[in-house]
Amino acid sequence: MHYLAGTDSVHTTAAICDYLDERATGDDTVTAIAVVPADDPTARRDGDEALNVAPVRLATVGDVATERRSGPPADTLAEAAREYDVDEIVIGAHGGDPDATRELGSTARRLLEGATRPVVVVPIPEL
């Protein structure tokens, strides 16, 4: 299987990796994508840190690739899912920022509404 992990923080990546750790095998591929504003150095740094977590936490998965993209998060992740023809999209329920609301976030909602493939929404643990 090919999984697309959409992230914006270390906390979101960790929650996604917890989910994938029980499912992904040495035959699978995970592409982790951080979608961040191009003009925000802090967000770019946070995105890069989030991406650094995936290969370490998913060391037993066959192939783990990471990349940073800019644009509207839901649209950017949907485009990447089509581009890579992934089997499943895995995202956090809301932003990984400790101050984020605990309700379903706008990115998750938009991806679910326009999904053309399975989307798994994982809870982000309280910090």
The first five atom37 places (N, CA, C, CB, O) and aatype in JSON, in Angstrom:
{
  "aatype": [12, 8, 18, 10, 0, 7, 16, 3, 15, 19, 8, 16, 16, 0, 0, 9, 4, 3, 18, 10, 3, 6, 1, 0, 16, 7, 3, 3, 16, 19, 16, 0, 9, 0, 19, 19, 14, 0, 3, 3, 14, 16, 0, 1, 1, 3, 7, 3, 6, 0, 10, 2, 19, 0, 14, 19, 1, 10, 0, 16, 19, 7, 3, 19, 0, 16, 6, 1, 1, 15, 7, 14, 14, 0, 3, 16, 10, 0, 6, 0, 0, 1, 6, 18, 3, 19, 3, 6, 9, 19, 9, 7, 0, 8, 7, 7, 3, 14, 3, 0, 16, 1, 6, 10, 7, 15, 16, 0, 1, 1, 10, 10, 6, 7, 0, 16, 1, 14, 19, 19, 19, 19, 14, 9, 14, 6, 10],
  "atom_mask": [
    [1, 1, 1, 1, 1],
    [1, 1, 1, 1, 1],
    [1, 1, 1, 1, 1],
    [1, 1, 1, 1, 1],
    [1, 1, 1, 1, 1],
    [1, 1, 1, 0, 1],
    [1, 1, 1, 1, 1],
    [1, 1, 1, 1, 1],
    [1, 1, 1, 1, 1],
    [1, 1, 1, 1, 1],
    [1, 1, 1, 1, 1],
    [1, 1, 1, 1, 1],
    [1, 1, 1, 1, 1],
    [1, 1, 1, 1, 1],
    [1, 1, 1, 1, 1],
    [1, 1, 1, 1, 1],
    [1, 1, 1, 1, 1],
    [1, 1, 1, 1, 1],
    [1, 1, 1, 1, 1],
    [1, 1, 1, 1, 1],
    [1, 1, 1, 1, 1],
    [1, 1, 1, 1, 1],
    [1, 1, 1, 1, 1],
    [1, 1, 1, 1, 1],
    [1, 1, 1, 1, 1],
    [1, 1, 1, 0, 1],
    [1, 1, 1, 1, 1],
    [1, 1, 1, 1, 1],
    [1, 1, 1, 1, 1],
    [1, 1, 1, 1, 1],
    [1, 1, 1, 1, 1],
    [1, 1, 1, 1, 1],
    [1, 1, 1, 1, 1],
    [1, 1, 1, 1, 1],
    [1, 1, 1, 1, 1],
    [1, 1, 1, 1, 1],
    [1, 1, 1, 1, 1],
    [1, 1, 1, 1, 1],
    [1, 1, 1, 1, 1],
    [1, 1, 1, 1, 1],
    [1, 1, 1, 1, 1],
    [1, 1, 1, 1, 1],
    [1, 1, 1, 1, 1],
    [1, 1, 1, 1, 1],
    [1, 1, 1, 1, 1],
    [1, 1, 1, 1, 1],
    [1, 1, 1, 0, 1],
    [1, 1, 1, 1, 1],
    [1, 1, 1, 1, 1],
    [1, 1, 1, 1, 1],
    [1, 1, 1, 1, 1],
    [1, 1, 1, 1, 1],
    [1, 1, 1, 1, 1],
    [1, 1, 1, 1, 1],
    [1, 1, 1, 1, 1],
    [1, 1, 1, 1, 1],
    [1, 1, 1, 1, 1],
    [1, 1, 1, 1, 1],
    [1, 1, 1, 1, 1],
    [1, 1, 1, 1, 1],
    [1, 1, 1, 1, 1],
    [1, 1, 1, 0, 1],
    [1, 1, 1, 1, 1],
    [1, 1, 1, 1, 1],
    [1, 1, 1, 1, 1],
    [1, 1, 1, 1, 1],
    [1, 1, 1, 1, 1],
    [1, 1, 1, 1, 1],
    [1, 1, 1, 1, 1],
    [1, 1, 1, 1, 1],
    [1, 1, 1, 0, 1],
    [1, 1, 1, 1, 1],
    [1, 1, 1, 1, 1],
    [1, 1, 1, 1, 1],
    [1, 1, 1, 1, 1],
    [1, 1, 1, 1, 1],
    [1, 1, 1, 1, 1],
    [1, 1, 1, 1, 1],
    [1, 1, 1, 1, 1],
    [1, 1, 1, 1, 1],
    [1, 1, 1, 1, 1],
    [1, 1, 1, 1, 1],
    [1, 1, 1, 1, 1],
    [1, 1, 1, 1, 1],
    [1, 1, 1, 1, 1],
    [1, 1, 1, 1, 1],
    [1, 1, 1, 1, 1],
    [1, 1, 1, 1, 1],
    [1, 1, 1, 1, 1],
    [1, 1, 1, 1, 1],
    [1, 1, 1, 1, 1],
    [1, 1, 1, 0, 1],
    [1, 1, 1, 1, 1],
    [1, 1, 1, 1, 1],
    [1, 1, 1, 0, 1],
    [1, 1, 1, 0, 1],
    [1, 1, 1, 1, 1],
    [1, 1, 1, 1, 1],
    [1, 1, 1, 1, 1],
    [1, 1, 1, 1, 1],
    [1, 1, 1, 1, 1],
    [1, 1, 1, 1, 1],
    [1, 1, 1, 1, 1],
    [1, 1, 1, 1, 1],
    [1, 1, 1, 0, 1],
    [1, 1, 1, 1, 1],
    [1, 1, 1, 1, 1],
    [1, 1, 1, 1, 1],
    [1, 1, 1, 1, 1],
    [1, 1, 1, 1, 1],
    [1, 1, 1, 1, 1],
    [1, 1, 1, 1, 1],
    [1, 1, 1, 1, 1],
    [1, 1, 1, 0, 1],
    [1, 1, 1, 1, 1],
    [1, 1, 1, 1, 1],
    [1, 1, 1, 1, 1],
    [1, 1, 1, 1, 1],
    [1, 1, 1, 1, 1],
    [1, 1, 1, 1, 1],
    [1, 1, 1, 1, 1],
    [1, 1, 1, 1, 1],
    [1, 1, 1, 1, 1],
    [1, 1, 1, 1, 1],
    [1, 1, 1, 1, 1],
    [1, 1, 1, 1, 1],
    [1, 1, 1, 1, 1]
  ],
  "atom_positions": [
    [[0.84, -1.19, 0.0], [0.0, 0.0, 0.0], [0.88, 1.24, 0.0], [-0.95, 0.0, 1.21], [2.03, 1.22, 0.44]],
    [[0.3, 2.31, -0.5], [0.98, 3.61, -0.48], [0.11, 4.55, 0.34], [1.21, 4.16, -1.95], [-1.04, 4.82, 0.01]],
    [[0.7, 5.06, 1.42], [0.02, 5.99, 2.32], [0.55, 7.39, 2.09], [0.2, 5.57, 3.81], [1.74, 7.58, 1.86]],
    [[-0.33, 8.38, 2.17], [0.06, 9.79, 2.16], [-0.22, 10.33, 3.56], [-0.71, 10.61, 1.05], [-1.36, 10.32, 4.01]],
    [[0.81, 10.79, 4.23], [0.69, 11.36, 5.56], [0.78, 12.87, 5.46], [1.78, 10.79, 6.53], [1.84, 13.41, 5.14]],
    [[-0.32, 13.56, 5.72], [-0.34, 15.01, 5.68], [-0.12, 15.57, 7.07], [0.0, 0.0, 0.0], [-0.86, 15.23, 8.0]],
    [[0.88, 16.41, 7.23], [1.24, 16.89, 8.56], [1.54, 18.38, 8.58], [2.44, 16.13, 9.07], [1.79, 19.0, 7.54]],
    [[1.5, 18.94, 9.78], [1.89, 20.33, 9.96], [2.7, 20.53, 11.23], [0.66, 21.22, 9.99], [3.12, 21.65, 11.54]],
    [[2.92, 19.43, 11.98], [3.67, 19.56, 13.23], [4.25, 18.21, 13.64], [2.77, 20.11, 14.36], [3.85, 17.16, 13.14]],
    [[5.19, 18.26, 14.55], [5.77, 17.05, 15.11], [4.69, 16.21, 15.78], [6.89, 17.39, 16.13], [4.7, 14.98, 15.67]],
    [[3.75, 16.85, 16.47], [2.69, 16.13, 17.19], [1.77, 15.4, 16.22], [1.88, 17.1, 18.05], [1.36, 14.26, 16.48]],
    [[1.45, 16.04, 15.1], [0.61, 15.39, 14.1], [1.35, 14.21, 13.49], [0.19, 16.39, 13.01], [0.77, 13.13, 13.33]],
    [[2.61, 14.4, 13.14], [3.39, 13.3, 12.56], [3.48, 12.13, 13.53], [4.81, 13.78, 12.18], [3.35, 10.97, 13.12]],
    [[3.7, 12.41, 14.8], [3.79, 11.33, 15.79], [2.48, 10.55, 15.87], [4.13, 11.9, 17.18], [2.51, 9.32, 15.93]],
    [[1.34, 11.23, 15.85], [0.05, 10.54, 15.9], [-0.17, 9.7, 14.64], [-1.09, 11.56, 16.06], [-0.68, 8.59, 14.71]],
    [[0.22, 10.24, 13.49], [0.09, 9.49, 12.23], [1.0, 8.27, 12.26], [0.44, 10.39, 11.02], [0.6, 7.19, 11.84]],
    [[2.21, 8.43, 12.76], [3.15, 7.31, 12.84], [2.65, 6.23, 13.79], [4.53, 7.79, 13.28], [2.83, 5.04, 13.54]],
    [[2.01, 6.64, 14.9], [1.41, 5.64, 15.81], [0.38, 4.81, 15.06], [0.76, 6.34, 17.03], [0.33, 3.59, 15.22]],
    [[-0.44, 5.45, 14.25], [-1.44, 4.74, 13.45], [-0.78, 3.82, 12.42], [-2.38, 5.75, 12.74], [-1.14, 2.65, 12.3]],
    [[0.19, 4.35, 11.68], [0.83, 3.57, 10.61], [1.72, 2.47, 11.15], [1.64, 4.49, 9.73], [1.91, 1.45, 10.48]],
    [[2.27, 2.65, 12.33], [3.17, 1.64, 12.9], [2.48, 0.29, 13.03], [3.66, 2.1, 14.27], [3.13, -0.76, 12.93]],
    [[1.16, 0.3, 13.24], [0.4, -0.94, 13.39], [-0.09, -1.49, 12.05], [-0.8, -0.71, 14.31], [-0.62, -2.6, 12.0]],
    [[0.09, -0.73, 10.95], [-0.48, -1.13, 9.67], [0.54, -1.28, 8.55], [-1.51, -0.13, 9.27], [0.51, -2.26, 7.8]],
    [[1.42, -0.33, 8.44], [2.38, -0.32, 7.32], [3.45, -1.39, 7.54], [3.03, 1.08, 7.17], [3.88, -1.64, 8.67]],
    [[3.85, -2.0, 6.44], [4.85, -3.08, 6.5], [6.07, -2.71, 5.66], [4.24, -4.42, 6.01], [6.15, -1.62, 5.08]],
    [[7.0, -3.62, 5.6], [8.2, -3.42, 4.8], [7.94, -3.36, 3.31], [0.0, 0.0, 0.0], [8.81, -2.96, 2.54]],
    [[6.74, -3.75, 2.89], [6.38, -3.69, 1.47], [5.65, -2.4, 1.11], [5.51, -4.88, 1.11], [5.36, -2.16, -0.06]],
    [[5.36, -1.57, 2.1], [4.56, -0.37, 1.88], [5.43, 0.88, 1.68], [3.62, -0.16, 3.05], [6.63, 0.88, 1.95]],
    [[4.77, 1.92, 1.22], [5.41, 3.23, 1.03], [4.61, 4.27, 1.78], [5.52, 3.6, -0.49], [3.38, 4.26, 1.76]],
    [[5.31, 5.17, 2.45], [4.68, 6.31, 3.1], [5.32, 7.57, 2.53], [4.83, 6.25, 4.66], [6.54, 7.72, 2.55]],
    [[4.49, 8.46, 2.02], [4.95, 9.77, 1.58], [4.39, 10.78, 2.57], [4.51, 10.09, 0.1], [3.17, 10.99, 2.64]],
    [[5.27, 11.41, 3.33], [4.86, 12.42, 4.31], [5.04, 13.8, 3.69], [5.68, 12.29, 5.65], [6.11, 14.13, 3.19]],
    [[3.98, 14.59, 3.73], [4.01, 15.92, 3.14], [3.59, 16.94, 4.18], [3.1, 16.01, 1.9], [2.52, 16.82, 4.79]],
    [[4.43, 17.94, 4.39], [4.09, 19.08, 5.24], [3.68, 20.22, 4.31], [5.29, 19.5, 6.17], [4.44, 20.62, 3.44]],
    [[2.48, 20.73, 4.51], [1.99, 21.85, 3.71], [2.09, 23.09, 4.58], [0.51, 21.61, 3.21], [1.41, 23.21, 5.6]],
    [[2.96, 24.01, 4.17], [3.22, 25.22, 4.97], [3.2, 26.45, 4.08], [4.57, 25.1, 5.7], [3.46, 26.36, 2.88]],
    [[2.89, 27.62, 4.66], [2.94, 28.86, 3.88], [4.37, 29.14, 3.42], [2.4, 30.05, 4.71], [5.31, 29.02, 4.21]],
    [[4.52, 29.49, 2.17], [5.86, 29.73, 1.6], [6.57, 30.91, 2.25], [5.76, 29.96, 0.11], [7.8, 30.95, 2.29]],
    [[5.81, 31.86, 2.76], [6.41, 33.09, 3.27], [6.52, 33.13, 4.8], [5.62, 34.27, 2.8], [6.69, 34.2, 5.37]],
    [[6.41, 31.98, 5.45], [6.46, 31.93, 6.91], [7.61, 31.04, 7.36], [5.11, 31.41, 7.49], [7.48, 29.82, 7.36]],
    [[8.76, 31.64, 7.73], [9.93, 30.83, 8.11], [9.67, 29.93, 9.32], [11.1, 31.75, 8.41], [10.21, 28.82, 9.38]],
    [[8.88, 30.37, 10.26], [8.58, 29.55, 11.42], [7.77, 28.32, 11.01], [7.82, 30.36, 12.49], [8.06, 27.21, 11.47]],
    [[6.78, 28.51, 10.16], [5.98, 27.38, 9.69], [6.83, 26.43, 8.86], [4.78, 27.87, 8.85], [6.66, 25.21, 8.95]],
    [[7.75, 26.97, 8.06], [8.64, 26.09, 7.28], [9.51, 25.26, 8.21], [9.54, 26.93, 6.32], [9.71, 24.06, 7.98]],
    [[10.04, 25.89, 9.27], [10.86, 25.15, 10.24], [10.03, 24.07, 10.92], [11.44, 26.12, 11.3], [10.49, 22.93, 11.06]],
    [[8.8, 24.42, 11.34], [7.94, 23.44, 11.99], [7.62, 22.28, 11.04], [6.64, 24.1, 12.48], [7.6, 21.12, 11.44]],
    [[7.36, 22.61, 9.77], [7.09, 21.57, 8.78], [8.28, 20.65, 8.58], [0.0, 0.0, 0.0], [8.12, 19.43, 8.49]],
    [[9.47, 21.23, 8.51], [10.68, 20.41, 8.35], [10.9, 19.51, 9.55], [11.9, 21.3, 8.13], [11.27, 18.35, 9.4]],
    [[10.66, 20.04, 10.75], [10.8, 19.22, 11.95], [9.78, 18.09, 11.96], [10.64, 20.08, 13.22], [10.09, 16.97, 12.36]],
    [[8.56, 18.39, 11.51], [7.53, 17.37, 11.43], [7.93, 16.25, 10.47], [6.19, 17.99, 10.98], [7.7, 15.07, 10.73]],
    [[8.54, 16.63, 9.36], [8.96, 15.63, 8.37], [10.14, 14.79, 8.86], [9.34, 16.32, 7.06], [10.26, 13.62, 8.48]],
    [[10.99, 15.35, 9.7], [12.13, 14.6, 10.22], [11.7, 13.42, 11.08], [13.03, 15.51, 11.03], [12.44, 12.45, 11.2]],
    [[10.52, 13.5, 11.67], [10.03, 12.45, 12.56], [9.66, 11.18, 11.79], [8.83, 12.95, 13.34], [9.92, 10.07, 12.27]],
    [[9.08, 11.33, 10.62], [8.52, 10.18, 9.89], [9.53, 9.07, 9.59], [7.92, 10.65, 8.59], [9.27, 7.92, 9.93]],
    [[10.68, 9.37, 8.98], [11.6, 8.26, 8.67], [12.12, 7.54, 9.91], [12.78, 8.78, 7.87], [12.39, 6.34, 9.87]],
    [[12.27, 8.26, 11.0], [12.76, 7.64, 12.24], [11.69, 6.74, 12.85], [13.18, 8.73, 13.26], [11.97, 5.6, 13.21]],
    [[10.47, 7.27, 12.95], [9.38, 6.51, 13.58], [8.9, 5.36, 12.71], [8.22, 7.44, 13.88], [8.32, 4.4, 13.22]],
    [[9.12, 5.45, 11.4], [8.63, 4.42, 10.48], [9.78, 3.64, 9.85], [7.77, 5.06, 9.37], [9.74, 3.3, 8.67]],
    [[10.79, 3.36, 10.64], [12.0, 2.7, 10.14], [11.73, 1.32, 9.55], [13.01, 2.58, 11.26], [12.52, 0.83, 8.74]],
    [[10.64, 0.67, 9.95], [10.35, -0.68, 9.45], [9.53, -0.67, 8.17], [9.63, -1.48, 10.5], [9.28, -1.72, 7.58]],
    [[9.1, 0.51, 7.74], [8.32, 0.62, 6.5], [9.29, 0.57, 5.33], [7.46, 1.94, 6.48], [10.41, 1.08, 5.41]],
    [[8.85, -0.04, 4.24], [9.71, -0.22, 3.07], [10.33, 1.07, 2.55], [0.0, 0.0, 0.0], [11.55, 1.13, 2.36]],
    [[9.53, 2.09, 2.32], [10.04, 3.34, 1.76], [9.3, 4.5, 2.4], [9.88, 3.38, 0.2], [8.07, 4.53, 2.42]],
    [[10.04, 5.46, 2.93], [9.45, 6.66, 3.53], [10.08, 7.86, 2.84], [9.67, 6.7, 5.09], [11.29, 8.07, 2.92]],
    [[9.25, 8.64, 2.18], [9.7, 9.85, 1.5], [9.05, 11.05, 2.17], [9.36, 9.82, -0.02], [7.94, 10.96, 2.69]],
    [[9.75, 12.18, 2.16], [9.2, 13.4, 2.76], [9.36, 14.55, 1.79], [9.89, 13.72, 4.11], [10.3, 14.6, 0.99]],
    [[8.42, 15.47, 1.87], [8.54, 16.7, 1.08], [7.71, 17.81, 1.7], [8.11, 16.45, -0.38], [6.72, 17.56, 2.4]],
    [[8.14, 19.03, 1.43], [7.42, 20.21, 1.89], [6.78, 20.86, 0.68], [8.37, 21.2, 2.64], [7.42, 21.04, -0.36]],
    [[5.5, 21.23, 0.82], [4.79, 21.93, -0.24], [4.09, 23.15, 0.34], [3.76, 21.0, -0.94], [3.9, 23.25, 1.55]],
    [[3.72, 24.06, -0.53], [2.97, 25.24, -0.14], [1.65, 25.26, -0.88], [3.77, 26.54, -0.41], [1.54, 24.71, -1.98]],
    [[0.66, 25.89, -0.29], [-0.65, 26.01, -0.92], [-1.74, 25.73, 0.09], [0.0, 0.0, 0.0], [-1.45, 25.46, 1.25]],
    [[-2.98, 25.79, -0.35], [-4.09, 25.43, 0.55], [-3.93, 23.96, 0.96], [-5.48, 25.67, -0.15], [-3.86, 23.09, 0.09]],
    [[-3.87, 23.66, 2.25], [-3.53, 22.3, 2.68], [-4.41, 21.19, 2.1], [-3.61, 22.23, 4.15], [-3.88, 20.2, 1.6]],
    [[-5.72, 21.33, 2.16], [-6.59, 20.25, 1.66], [-6.39, 20.04, 0.16], [-8.07, 20.56, 1.96], [-6.28, 18.9, -0.29]],
    [[-6.35, 21.12, -0.59], [-6.16, 21.01, -2.04], [-4.79, 20.43, -2.37], [-6.33, 22.38, -2.71], [-4.66, 19.61, -3.28]],
    [[-3.78, 20.86, -1.64], [-2.41, 20.41, -1.9], [-2.27, 18.92, -1.59], [-1.41, 21.21, -1.05], [-1.62, 18.19, -2.35]],
    [[-2.87, 18.47, -0.49], [-2.81, 17.04, -0.16], [-3.62, 16.2, -1.14], [-3.31, 16.81, 1.27], [-3.2, 15.11, -1.51]],
    [[-4.78, 16.7, -1.55], [-5.59, 15.96, -2.55], [-4.83, 15.84, -3.86], [-6.96, 16.66, -2.78], [-4.86, 14.79, -4.51]],
    [[-4.16, 16.91, -4.26], [-3.37, 16.87, -5.49], [-2.23, 15.87, -5.38], [-2.82, 18.27, -5.82], [-1.97, 15.11, -6.31]],
    [[-1.54, 15.86, -4.24], [-0.44, 14.91, -4.03], [-0.97, 13.47, -4.03], [0.29, 15.21, -2.69], [-0.31, 12.57, -4.56]],
    [[-2.15, 13.25, -3.45], [-2.74, 11.91, -3.43], [-3.0, 11.42, -4.86], [-4.05, 11.91, -2.63], [-2.75, 10.25, -5.17]],
    [[-3.49, 12.31, -5.7], [-3.71, 11.94, -7.11], [-2.37, 11.72, -7.82], [-4.53, 13.03, -7.85], [-2.2, 10.75, -8.57]],
    [[-1.44, 12.62, -7.59], [-0.13, 12.54, -8.24], [0.57, 11.22, -7.93], [0.75, 13.72, -7.79], [1.13, 10.58, -8.82]],
    [[0.54, 10.81, -6.67], [1.22, 9.58, -6.25], [0.3, 8.35, -6.32], [1.74, 9.74, -4.83], [0.75, 7.23, -6.09]],
    [[-0.97, 8.56, -6.63], [-1.96, 7.5, -6.69], [-1.93, 6.67, -5.41], [-1.72, 6.61, -7.91], [-1.84, 5.44, -5.45]],
    [[-2.02, 7.35, -4.27], [-1.95, 6.67, -2.98], [-3.22, 5.88, -2.71], [-1.72, 7.68, -1.86], [-4.28, 6.15, -3.28]],
    [[-3.09, 4.91, -1.83], [-4.23, 4.08, -1.44], [-5.01, 4.69, -0.28], [-3.76, 2.7, -1.07], [-6.21, 4.46, -0.14]],
    [[-4.32, 5.48, 0.55], [-4.97, 6.02, 1.74], [-4.27, 7.32, 2.15], [-4.95, 4.99, 2.9], [-3.04, 7.42, 2.1]],
    [[-5.06, 8.29, 2.57], [-4.55, 9.55, 3.11], [-4.73, 9.5, 4.61], [-5.27, 10.8, 2.48], [-5.81, 9.15, 5.1]],
    [[-3.69, 9.84, 5.36], [-3.77, 9.86, 6.82], [-3.41, 11.27, 7.29], [-2.81, 8.79, 7.47], [-2.34, 11.8, 6.96]],
    [[-4.31, 11.87, 8.06], [-4.11, 13.24, 8.55], [-4.53, 13.32, 10.0], [-4.89, 14.27, 7.69], [-5.21, 12.42, 10.52]],
    [[-4.13, 14.4, 10.65], [-4.57, 14.66, 12.02], [-5.97, 15.28, 12.01], [0.0, 0.0, 0.0], [-6.39, 15.88, 11.03]],
    [[-6.67, 15.11, 13.12], [-8.04, 15.63, 13.24], [-8.08, 17.15, 13.21], [-8.68, 15.12, 14.52], [-9.07, 17.75, 12.8]],
    [[-7.0, 17.76, 13.66], [-6.9, 19.21, 13.7], [-5.43, 19.57, 13.68], [-7.62, 19.81, 14.95], [-4.58, 18.69, 13.73]],
    [[-5.13, 20.84, 13.62], [-3.73, 21.27, 13.62], [-2.98, 20.74, 14.82], [0.0, 0.0, 0.0], [-3.56, 20.54, 15.89]],
    [[-1.69, 20.51, 14.64], [-0.87, 19.97, 15.72], [-0.38, 21.01, 16.7], [0.0, 0.0, 0.0], [0.32, 20.68, 17.65]],
    [[-0.73, 22.26, 16.49], [-0.38, 23.34, 17.4], [-1.06, 23.09, 18.74], [-0.78, 24.72, 16.81], [-2.26, 22.8, 18.77]],
    [[-0.32, 23.19, 19.85], [-0.93, 22.96, 21.16], [-2.13, 23.86, 21.44], [0.09, 23.14, 22.24], [-2.98, 23.52, 22.26]],
    [[-2.2, 25.0, 20.78], [-3.32, 25.92, 21.0], [-4.49, 25.67, 20.04], [-2.84, 27.35, 20.84], [-5.5, 26.37, 20.1]],
    [[-4.36, 24.67, 19.16], [-5.42, 24.4, 18.18], [-6.68, 23.88, 18.88], [-4.94, 23.38, 17.13], [-6.61, 23.25, 19.93]],
    [[-7.78, 24.16, 18.28], [-9.06, 23.66, 18.79], [-9.09, 22.14, 18.72], [-10.25, 24.27, 18.0], [-8.36, 21.56, 17.91]],
    [[-9.89, 21.5, 19.52], [-9.98, 20.04, 19.52], [-11.08, 19.55, 18.58], [-10.25, 19.53, 20.94], [-11.31, 18.35, 18.49]],
    [[-11.75, 20.45, 17.89], [-12.77, 20.07, 16.93], [-12.09, 19.64, 15.63], [-13.76, 21.24, 16.67], [-10.91, 19.89, 15.41]],
    [[-12.87, 18.99, 14.78], [-12.36, 18.6, 13.48], [-11.92, 19.84, 12.72], [-13.42, 17.8, 12.68], [-12.71, 20.78, 12.56]],
    [[-10.68, 19.86, 12.26], [-10.14, 21.02, 11.59], [-10.63, 21.19, 10.16], [0.0, 0.0, 0.0], [-11.22, 20.27, 9.58]],
    [[-10.38, 22.35, 9.62], [-10.87, 22.66, 8.27], [-10.19, 21.81, 7.2], [-10.66, 24.14, 7.96], [-10.84, 21.43, 6.22]],
    [[-8.92, 21.5, 7.36], [-8.23, 20.66, 6.38], [-8.84, 19.27, 6.36], [-6.72, 20.59, 6.68], [-9.12, 18.72, 5.3]],
    [[-9.04, 18.69, 7.54], [-9.64, 17.35, 7.62], [-11.05, 17.38, 7.02], [-9.69, 16.85, 9.09], [-11.41, 16.49, 6.25]],
    [[-11.82, 18.38, 7.37], [-13.2, 18.47, 6.86], [-13.21, 18.56, 5.34], [-13.91, 19.69, 7.48], [-13.97, 17.86, 4.68]],
    [[-12.38, 19.42, 4.78], [-12.35, 19.61, 3.32], [-11.88, 18.34, 2.61], [-11.45, 20.79, 2.95], [-12.43, 17.97, 1.57]],
    [[-10.86, 17.68, 3.15], [-10.39, 16.43, 2.53], [-11.48, 15.36, 2.56], [-9.13, 15.92, 3.24], [-11.68, 14.66, 1.57]],
    [[-12.16, 15.24, 3.67], [-13.23, 14.25, 3.77], [-14.37, 14.55, 2.8], [-13.76, 14.2, 5.2], [-14.92, 13.64, 2.18]],
    [[-14.71, 15.81, 2.67], [-15.82, 16.2, 1.78], [-15.51, 15.91, 0.31], [-16.13, 17.67, 1.96], [-16.41, 15.58, -0.46]],
    [[-14.24, 16.05, -0.08], [-13.89, 15.86, -1.48], [-13.12, 14.59, -1.77], [0.0, 0.0, 0.0], [-12.5, 14.46, -2.83]],
    [[-13.15, 13.66, -0.84], [-12.3, 12.46, -0.96], [-12.65, 11.59, -2.16], [-12.41, 11.65, 0.3], [-13.82, 11.33, -2.44]],
    [[-11.6, 11.15, -2.85], [-11.75, 10.19, -3.94], [-11.06, 8.88, -3.58], [-11.17, 10.76, -5.25], [-10.97, 7.97, -4.4]],
    [[-10.57, 8.8, -2.36], [-9.9, 7.6, -1.83], [-10.06, 7.64, -0.32], [-8.37, 7.53, -2.26], [-10.44, 8.69, 0.21]],
    [[-9.78, 6.57, 0.39], [-9.97, 6.57, 1.84], [-9.11, 7.64, 2.54], [-9.63, 5.2, 2.4], [-7.95, 7.86, 2.2]],
    [[-9.73, 8.29, 3.52], [-9.05, 9.27, 4.36], [-9.22, 8.82, 5.8], [-9.63, 10.73, 4.13], [-10.34, 8.62, 6.27]],
    [[-8.1, 8.66, 6.5], [-8.12, 8.31, 7.92], [-7.74, 9.56, 8.69], [-7.15, 7.12, 8.23], [-6.72, 10.2, 8.4]],
    [[-8.56, 9.89, 9.67], [-8.32, 11.07, 10.51], [-7.95, 10.56, 11.91], [-9.58, 12.03, 10.56], [-8.78, 9.96, 12.59]],
    [[-6.71, 10.81, 12.32], [-6.24, 10.32, 13.62], [-6.34, 11.42, 14.66], [-4.79, 9.82, 13.52], [-6.13, 12.6, 14.36]],
    [[-6.67, 11.05, 15.89], [-6.71, 12.06, 16.96], [-5.3, 12.52, 17.32], [-7.42, 11.49, 18.21], [-4.35, 11.74, 17.26]],
    [[-5.19, 13.78, 17.69], [-3.92, 14.33, 18.16], [-4.0, 14.36, 19.68], [-3.63, 15.77, 17.54], [-4.86, 15.05, 20.22]],
    [[-3.14, 13.64, 20.38], [-3.22, 13.61, 21.85], [-2.99, 15.0, 22.45], [-2.2, 12.62, 22.42], [-2.27, 15.83, 21.9]],
    [[-3.63, 15.21, 23.59], [-3.41, 16.44, 24.35], [-1.97, 16.46, 24.82], [-4.4, 16.56, 25.56], [-1.4, 15.42, 25.15]],
    [[-1.38, 17.65, 24.85], [0.01, 17.76, 25.31], [0.07, 18.05, 26.79], [0.75, 18.86, 24.55], [1.16, 18.18, 27.35]]
  ]
}
